């Protein structure tokens, strides 16, 4: 089974590209969705966070306070390391299980959508790395609109991650999302068809 690792920077449009790939027929494993499921009340990540941080990490409905977790990750390198150490193995374990199930079902190509593909070293487990890219100015604008950040906050969040330039240097394909949606959809579909043709699965 051929595995594509899909990644990019924050607010670069990776989710939208994943949607376009699904429309084109791609099977996608979403690491963020897995993390979200594992963090539901009573699940493994929820339990770990609750035992580590206590009641303060929960909202009134008993769900995790994701904004607080985001601030912890951003401001406390020690706690960030703990969160990564706890969460990444659990997420990858579920990804591996889904890959195993898909292989048994006869899937030939799978896209694994992982925000921290390179940072976690998971890029070594895929056959190709696709990086979603946007210019810095647009990235900051999108992040401010999406998360209601100030300019300084948005810039700091971007700087706290591995740079897009670094990711692009390690990529096999770069997907530029700086165009209008219709063009981005068309380019993504063309890339998917090209991959299937390259692998000999175009007519399947």
Beta strands, then each sheet from edge to edge (+ up, - down):
strand 1: 2-8
strand 2: 28-30
strand 3: 109-113
strand 4: 128-133
strand 5: 173-176
sheet 1: 2+ 3+ 1+ 4+ 5+
end
